[in-house]
């Protein structure tokens, strides 16, 4: 789960930088090649994200695990929505900075990022509680 969260956060950070470059297309630039790599990595990280979190909750026998199920459903929906937007961008022959900026601003990606930040903090809290 941590690796997927990191991939999602790294992709978003790169996409912010790419959006600021003002490129008309990803063709013929180093950052253009990288944007496709980051978007592909993001797509991969989103695939089955809710199932991975579900597995962590079960494997770690987290306290109040039953309360996680509702949020995992939200995570599944948000990941699917964000993934659809990422795949739409990847399907384009040229990925402009403006297109990536619009993807960054998408409510679907924003919701997913907030979900991921929340999951990351919850898992950190659970690890600290287990060590105490």
MDTraj code that builds the backbone (N, CA, C; nanometers):
import mdtraj as md
import numpy as np

residues = "UNK UNK UNK UNK UNK UNK UNK UNK UNK UNK UNK UNK UNK UNK UNK UNK UNK UNK UNK UNK UNK UNK UNK UNK UNK UNK UNK UNK UNK UNK UNK UNK UNK UNK UNK UNK UNK UNK UNK UNK UNK UNK UNK UNK UNK UNK UNK UNK UNK UNK UNK UNK UNK UNK UNK UNK UNK UNK UNK UNK UNK UNK UNK UNK UNK UNK UNK UNK UNK UNK UNK UNK UNK UNK UNK UNK UNK UNK UNK UNK UNK UNK UNK UNK UNK UNK UNK UNK UNK UNK UNK UNK UNK UNK UNK UNK UNK UNK UNK UNK UNK UNK UNK UNK UNK UNK UNK UNK UNK UNK UNK UNK UNK UNK UNK UNK UNK UNK UNK UNK UNK UNK UNK UNK UNK UNK UNK UNK UNK UNK UNK UNK".split()
xyz = np.array([
    [0.0830, -0.1194, 0.0000],
    [0.0000, 0.0000, 0.0000],
    [0.0871, 0.1252, 0.0000],
    [0.1944, 0.1216, 0.0794],
    [0.2839, 0.2382, 0.0868],
    [0.3465, 0.2670, -0.0490],
    [0.3851, 0.1633, -0.1206],
    [0.4464, 0.1822, -0.2523],
    [0.3476, 0.2450, -0.3500],
    [0.2237, 0.2022, -0.3431],
    [0.1222, 0.2607, -0.4312],
    [0.0965, 0.4070, -0.3946],
    [0.0870, 0.4349, -0.2666],
    [0.0679, 0.5742, -0.2230],
    [0.1835, 0.6617, -0.2709],
    [0.3050, 0.6111, -0.2596],
    [0.4218, 0.6867, -0.3062],
    [0.4161, 0.7106, -0.4562],
    [0.3788, 0.6087, -0.5330],
    [0.3689, 0.6241, -0.6786],
    [0.2667, 0.7299, -0.7168],
    [0.1547, 0.7292, -0.6466],
    [0.0486, 0.8265, -0.6745],
    [0.0969, 0.9676, -0.6419],
    [0.1595, 0.9842, -0.5276],
    [0.2088, 1.1162, -0.4868],
    [0.3203, 1.1649, -0.5792],
    [0.4124, 1.0770, -0.6181],
    [0.5216, 1.1159, -0.7084],
    [0.4676, 1.1568, -0.8448],
    [0.3698, 1.0823, -0.8944],
    [0.3107, 1.1162, -1.0238],
    [0.2452, 1.2534, -1.0172],
    [0.1735, 1.2791, -0.9116],
    [0.1066, 1.4082, -0.8974],
    [0.2093, 1.5220, -0.8911],
    [0.3153, 1.5028, -0.8148],
    [0.4194, 1.6061, -0.8057],
    [0.4837, 1.6318, -0.9420],
    [0.5108, 1.5257, -1.0179],
    [0.5684, 1.5448, -1.1511],
    [0.4682, 1.6171, -1.2410],
    [0.3417, 1.5780, -1.2308],
    [0.2401, 1.6392, -1.3152],
    [0.2260, 1.7886, -1.2862],
    [0.2432, 1.8290, -1.1614],
    [0.2407, 1.9720, -1.1297],
    [0.3532, 2.0450, -1.2030],
    [0.4717, 1.9867, -1.2006],
    [0.5860, 2.0480, -1.2685],
    [0.5658, 2.0489, -1.4199],
    [0.5127, 1.9409, -1.4739],
    [0.4887, 1.9320, -1.6179],
    [0.3861, 2.0374, -1.6609],
    [0.2815, 2.0528, -1.5827],
    [0.1769, 2.1497, -1.6160],
    [0.2328, 2.2916, -1.6232],
    [0.3325, 2.3196, -1.5418],
    [0.3908, 2.4542, -1.5363],
    [0.4831, 2.4844, -1.6545],
    [0.5180, 2.3838, -1.7332],
    [0.6138, 2.4036, -1.8426],
    [0.5544, 2.4669, -1.9679],
    [0.4245, 2.4646, -1.9806],
    [0.3605, 2.5275, -2.0957],
    [0.3858, 2.4562, -2.2276],
    [0.4008, 2.3252, -2.2243],
    [0.4285, 2.2483, -2.3459],
    [0.3002, 2.2205, -2.4235],
    [0.3103, 2.2308, -2.5555],
    [0.1949, 2.2035, -2.6416],
    [0.1716, 2.0538, -2.6576],
    [0.2781, 1.9755, -2.6371],
    [0.2691, 1.8306, -2.6538],
    [0.3821, 1.7641, -2.5771],
    [0.3662, 1.6356, -2.5527],
    [0.4716, 1.5594, -2.4871],
    [0.5743, 1.5076, -2.5871],
    [0.5498, 1.5274, -2.7145],
    [0.6367, 1.4752, -2.8189],
    [0.7694, 1.5520, -2.8256],
    [0.8797, 1.4777, -2.8269],
    [1.0104, 1.5364, -2.8497],
    [1.0780, 1.6018, -2.7309],
    [1.0278, 1.5809, -2.6102],
    [1.0922, 1.6385, -2.4921],
    [1.1146, 1.5292, -2.3880],
    [1.2157, 1.5499, -2.3053],
    [1.2416, 1.4531, -2.1977],
    [1.1251, 1.4476, -2.1002],
    [1.0749, 1.5645, -2.0603],
    [0.9652, 1.5646, -1.9656],
    [0.8388, 1.5073, -2.0287],
    [0.8270, 1.5195, -2.1607],
    [0.7132, 1.4602, -2.2299],
    [0.7140, 1.3086, -2.2207],
    [0.8317, 1.2503, -2.2394],
    [0.8436, 1.1049, -2.2248],
    [0.8158, 1.0648, -2.0806],
    [0.8619, 1.1455, -1.9882],
    [0.8418, 1.1156, -1.8469],
    [0.6954, 1.1263, -1.8064],
    [0.6216, 1.2209, -1.8640],
    [0.4819, 1.2359, -1.8231],
    [0.4044, 1.1094, -1.8562],
    [0.4329, 1.0485, -1.9685],
    [0.3653, 0.9219, -2.0024],
    [0.4060, 0.8114, -1.9051],
    [0.5329, 0.8089, -1.8667],
    [0.5777, 0.7080, -1.7701],
    [0.5082, 0.7275, -1.6354],
    [0.5012, 0.8500, -1.5888],
    [0.4360, 0.8766, -1.4605],
    [0.2862, 0.8469, -1.4665],
    [0.2219, 0.8839, -1.5762],
    [0.0791, 0.8556, -1.5898],
    [0.0524, 0.7055, -1.5978],
    [0.1392, 0.6330, -1.6655],
    [0.1254, 0.4875, -1.6725],
    [0.1463, 0.4256, -1.5345],
    [0.2447, 0.4755, -1.4607],
    [0.2672, 0.4286, -1.3245],
    [0.1495, 0.4605, -1.2340],
    [0.0903, 0.5770, -1.2536],
    [-0.0275, 0.6163, -1.1770],
    [-0.1439, 0.5226, -1.2085],
    [-0.1639, 0.4942, -1.3350],
    [-0.2684, 0.4014, -1.3769],
    [-0.2499, 0.2651, -1.3099],
    [-0.1281, 0.2172, -1.3080],
    [-0.0972, 0.0887, -1.2451],
    [-0.1228, 0.0934, -1.0948],
    [-0.0823, 0.2009, -1.0304],
    [-0.1003, 0.2138, -0.8853],
    [-0.2482, 0.2194, -0.8467],
    [-0.3316, 0.2713, -0.9348],
    [-0.4747, 0.2832, -0.9051],
    [-0.5505, 0.1525, -0.9242],
    [-0.4944, 0.0634, -1.0033],
    [-0.5604, -0.0638, -1.0326],
    [-0.5696, -0.1498, -0.9065],
    [-0.6898, -0.1708, -0.8578],
    [-0.7102, -0.2544, -0.7398],
    [-0.6670, -0.1915, -0.6090],
    [-0.6589, -0.0590, -0.6046],
    [-0.6117, 0.0106, -0.4845],
    [-0.6960, -0.0224, -0.3617],
    [-0.8264, -0.0238, -0.3777],
    [-0.9145, -0.0562, -0.2653],
    [-0.8916, -0.1977, -0.2144],
    [-0.8690, -0.2902, -0.3059],
    [-0.8420, -0.4291, -0.2658],
    [-0.7119, -0.4406, -0.1868],
    [-0.6129, -0.3620, -0.2265],
    [-0.4858, -0.3640, -0.1527],
    [-0.5072, -0.3126, -0.0108],
    [-0.5791, -0.2037, 0.0031],
    [-0.6067, -0.1498, 0.1368],
    [-0.6908, -0.2487, 0.2178],
    [-0.7879, -0.3109, 0.1527],
    [-0.8698, -0.4128, 0.2188],
    [-0.7802, -0.5246, 0.2723],
    [-0.6817, -0.5648, 0.1926],
    [-0.5877, -0.6684, 0.2341],
    [-0.5022, -0.6257, 0.3520],
    [-0.4600, -0.5003, 0.3539],
    [-0.3800, -0.4484, 0.4655],
    [-0.4619, -0.4508, 0.5933],
    [-0.5863, -0.4075, 0.5835],
    [-0.6742, -0.4046, 0.7008],
    [-0.6911, -0.5461, 0.7563],
    [-0.7119, -0.6427, 0.6676],
    [-0.7313, -0.7813, 0.7112],
    [-0.6020, -0.8417, 0.7658],
    [-0.4928, -0.8207, 0.6946],
    [-0.3648, -0.8823, 0.7334],
    [-0.3117, -0.8267, 0.8641],
    [-0.3327, -0.6982, 0.8867],
    [-0.2793, -0.6353, 1.0069],
    [-0.3779, -0.6391, 1.1233],
    [-0.4936, -0.6993, 1.1002],
    [-0.5976, -0.7080, 1.2038],
    [-0.6164, -0.5723, 1.2731],
    [-0.6386, -0.4706, 1.1919],
    [-0.6519, -0.3354, 1.2451],
    [-0.7739, -0.3242, 1.3358],
    [-0.7575, -0.2452, 1.4399],
    [-0.8672, -0.2210, 1.5337],
    [-0.9846, -0.1583, 1.4589],
    [-1.1037, -0.2012, 1.4919],
    [-1.2262, -0.1492, 1.4309],
    [-1.2262, -0.1674, 1.2789],
    [-1.1757, -0.2805, 1.2324],
    [-1.1638, -0.3072, 1.0885],
    [-1.2976, -0.2925, 1.0167],
    [-1.4065, -0.3241, 1.0834],
    [-1.5382, -0.3132, 1.0206],
    [-1.5702, -0.1693, 0.9795],
    [-1.5122, -0.0733, 1.0481],
    [-1.5366, 0.0677, 1.0151],
    [-1.4597, 0.1135, 0.8913],
    [-1.3660, 0.0348, 0.8451],
    [-1.2864, 0.0692, 0.7280],
    [-1.3619, 0.0403, 0.5976],
    [-1.4557, -0.0520, 0.6018],
    [-1.5186, -0.0992, 0.4783],
    [-1.5905, 0.0099, 0.4003],
    [-1.6584, 0.0991, 0.4681],
    [-1.7257, 0.2089, 0.3989],
    [-1.6274, 0.2988, 0.3262],
    [-1.5167, 0.3287, 0.3932],
    [-1.4169, 0.4141, 0.3283],
    [-1.3495, 0.3416, 0.2115],
    [-1.3286, 0.2129, 0.2246],
    [-1.2663, 0.1370, 0.1153],
    [-1.3551, 0.1420, -0.0091],
    [-1.4854, 0.1414, 0.0094],
    [-1.5769, 0.1565, -0.1047],
    [-1.5583, 0.2927, -0.1711],
    [-1.5418, 0.3969, -0.0903],
    [-1.5160, 0.5312, -0.1431],
    [-1.3833, 0.5320, -0.2195],
    [-1.2806, 0.4714, -0.1603],
    [-1.1493, 0.4633, -0.2246],
    [-1.1587, 0.3918, -0.3586],
    [-1.2337, 0.2824, -0.3641],
    [-1.2539, 0.2104, -0.4901],
    [-1.3156, 0.3004, -0.5967],
    [-1.4206, 0.3727, -0.5585],
    [-1.4884, 0.4610, -0.6550],
    [-1.3977, 0.5743, -0.7006],
    [-1.3292, 0.6367, -0.6054],
    [-1.2424, 0.7486, -0.6410],
    [-1.1258, 0.7028, -0.7281],
    [-1.0694, 0.5867, -0.6971],
    [-0.9594, 0.5336, -0.7784],
    [-1.0077, 0.5024, -0.9197],
    [-1.1275, 0.4457, -0.9314],
    [-1.1818, 0.4147, -1.0639],
    [-1.2072, 0.5426, -1.1441],
    [-1.2601, 0.6447, -1.0785],
    [-1.2862, 0.7714, -1.1484],
    [-1.1564, 0.8385, -1.1914],
    [-1.0590, 0.8434, -1.1020],
    [-0.9298, 0.9041, -1.1358],
    [-0.8612, 0.8245, -1.2460],
    [-0.8708, 0.6932, -1.2385],
    [-0.8074, 0.6069, -1.3387],
    [-0.8692, 0.6305, -1.4770],
    [-0.9996, 0.6504, -1.4830],
    [-1.0646, 0.6788, -1.6107],
    [-1.0106, 0.8088, -1.6707],
    [-0.9908, 0.9096, -1.5875],
    [-0.9367, 1.0370, -1.6358],
    [-0.7920, 1.0218, -1.6816],
    [-0.7122, 0.9478, -1.6072],
    [-0.5724, 0.9244, -1.6445],
    [-0.5654, 0.8504, -1.7779],
    [-0.6494, 0.7506, -1.7940],
    [-0.6489, 0.6730, -1.9188],
    [-0.6938, 0.7578, -2.0376],
    [-0.7863, 0.8491, -2.0149],
    [-0.8283, 0.9400, -2.1214],
    [-0.7098, 1.0236, -2.1692],
    [-0.6326, 1.0761, -2.0750],
    [-0.5152, 1.1562, -2.1102],
    [-0.4114, 1.0695, -2.1818],
    [-0.3859, 0.9506, -2.1302],
    [-0.2881, 0.8619, -2.1937],
    [-0.3268, 0.8235, -2.3365],
    [-0.4545, 0.8222, -2.3666],
    [-0.5019, 0.7843, -2.4998],
    [-0.4770, 0.8921, -2.6047],
    [-0.4388, 1.0104, -2.5608],
    [-0.4198, 1.1212, -2.6551],
    [-0.2837, 1.1104, -2.7241],
    [-0.2788, 1.1475, -2.8519],
    [-0.1508, 1.1404, -2.9239],
    [-0.0484, 1.2420, -2.8723],
    [-0.0955, 1.3498, -2.8173],
    [-0.0080, 1.4511, -2.7581],
    [-0.0650, 1.4952, -2.6247],
    [0.0200, 1.5013, -2.5247],
    [-0.0252, 1.5422, -2.3911],
    [0.0344, 1.6791, -2.3618],
    [-0.0512, 1.7793, -2.3625],
    [-0.0049, 1.9158, -2.3378],
    [0.0018, 1.9432, -2.1878],
    [0.0754, 2.0479, -2.1551],
    [0.0797, 2.0917, -2.0156],
    [-0.0586, 2.1318, -1.9676],
    [-0.1374, 2.1945, -2.0564],
    [-0.2725, 2.2364, -2.0199],
    [-0.3603, 2.1155, -1.9886],
    [-0.3453, 2.0086, -2.0660],
    [-0.4241, 1.8878, -2.0407],
    [-0.3897, 1.8296, -1.9037],
    [-0.2616, 1.8272, -1.8718],
    [-0.2183, 1.7751, -1.7415],
    [-0.2650, 1.8685, -1.6301],
    [-0.2625, 1.9975, -1.6550],
    [-0.3124, 2.0928, -1.5559],
    [-0.4611, 2.0678, -1.5282],
    [-0.5373, 2.0412, -1.6337],
    [-0.6798, 2.0104, -1.6167],
    [-0.6988, 1.8786, -1.5417],
    [-0.6141, 1.7806, -1.5702],
    [-0.6204, 1.6537, -1.4967],
    [-0.5900, 1.6773, -1.3490],
    [-0.4869, 1.7561, -1.3215],
    [-0.4512, 1.7881, -1.1828],
    [-0.5668, 1.8544, -1.1087],
    [-0.6399, 1.9384, -1.1796],
    [-0.7505, 2.0124, -1.1179],
    [-0.8785, 1.9293, -1.1084],
    [-0.8800, 1.8162, -1.1741],
    [-0.9990, 1.7307, -1.1746],
    [-1.0395, 1.6924, -1.0333],
    [-1.1661, 1.7031, -1.0057],
    [-1.2185, 1.6665, -0.8742],
    [-1.1925, 1.5189, -0.8463],
    [-1.1859, 1.4392, -0.9508],
    [-1.1620, 1.2956, -0.9342],
    [-1.0215, 1.2698, -0.8818],
    [-0.9242, 1.3377, -0.9392],
    [-0.7868, 1.3212, -0.8930],
    [-0.7685, 1.3832, -0.7547],
    [-0.8316, 1.4965, -0.7316],
    [-0.8225, 1.5624, -0.5999],
    [-0.8813, 1.4732, -0.4905],
    [-0.9957, 1.4139, -0.5172],
    [-1.0577, 1.3246, -0.4189],
    [-0.9670, 1.2053, -0.3914],
    [-0.9099, 1.1498, -0.4961],
    [-0.8203, 1.0363, -0.4786],
    [-0.6988, 1.0738, -0.3941],
    [-0.6392, 1.1873, -0.4234],
    [-0.5222, 1.2308, -0.3466],
    [-0.5566, 1.2475, -0.1987],
    [-0.6706, 1.3067, -0.1725],
    [-0.7134, 1.3230, -0.0338],
    [-0.7332, 1.1865, 0.0319],
    [-0.7922, 1.0934, -0.0415],
    [-0.8088, 0.9563, 0.0098],
    [-0.6734, 0.8944, 0.0437],
    [-0.5794, 0.9083, -0.0476],
    [-0.4467, 0.8482, -0.0294],
    [-0.3751, 0.9105, 0.0900],
    [-0.3847, 1.0425, 0.1046],
    [-0.3221, 1.1082, 0.2192],
    [-0.3847, 1.0581, 0.3495],
    [-0.5158, 1.0410, 0.3491],
    [-0.5853, 0.9909, 0.4675],
    [-0.5420, 0.8478, 0.4992],
    [-0.5381, 0.7620, 0.3995],
    [-0.4948, 0.6230, 0.4192],
    [-0.3532, 0.6194, 0.4742],
    [-0.2662, 0.7003, 0.4173],
    [-0.1266, 0.7045, 0.4614],
    [-0.1186, 0.7425, 0.6098],
    [-0.1931, 0.8424, 0.6502],
    [-0.1921, 0.8852, 0.7904],
    [-0.2543, 0.7796, 0.8822],
    [-0.3621, 0.7176, 0.8374],
    [-0.4257, 0.6123, 0.9173],
    [-0.3281, 0.4977, 0.9401],
    [-0.2597, 0.4575, 0.8338],
    [-0.1655, 0.3460, 0.8480],
    [-0.0480, 0.3833, 0.9374],
    [0.0001, 0.5069, 0.9275],
    [0.1073, 0.5517, 1.0169],
    [0.0603, 0.5482, 1.1617],
    [-0.0611, 0.5928, 1.1854],
    [-0.1176, 0.5930, 1.3201],
    [-0.1312, 0.4513, 1.3727],
    [-0.1740, 0.3600, 1.2873],
    [-0.1892, 0.2205, 1.3285],
    [-0.0552, 0.1576, 1.3622],
    [0.0479, 0.1901, 1.2848],
    [0.1821, 0.1370, 1.3109],
    [0.2315, 0.1900, 1.4443],
    [0.2133, 0.3190, 1.4709],
    [0.2559, 0.3775, 1.5982],
    [0.1798, 0.3163, 1.7150],
    [0.0507, 0.2931, 1.6960],
    [-0.0298, 0.2335, 1.8023],
    [0.0147, 0.0906, 1.8304],
    [0.0532, 0.0185, 1.7280],
    [0.0974, -0.1205, 1.7456],
    [0.2298, -0.1286, 1.8181],
    [0.3148, -0.0260, 1.7989],
    [0.4457, -0.0244, 1.8658],
    [0.4338, 0.0161, 2.0121],
    [0.3260, 0.0846, 2.0463],
    [0.3108, 0.1357, 2.1840],
    [0.2734, 0.0262, 2.2815],
])
top = md.Topology()
chain = top.add_chain()
for i, resn in enumerate(residues, 1):
    res = top.add_residue(resn, chain, resSeq=i)
    for name in ("N", "CA", "C"):
        top.add_atom(name, md.element.get_by_symbol(name[0]), res)
traj = md.Trajectory(xyz[None], top)
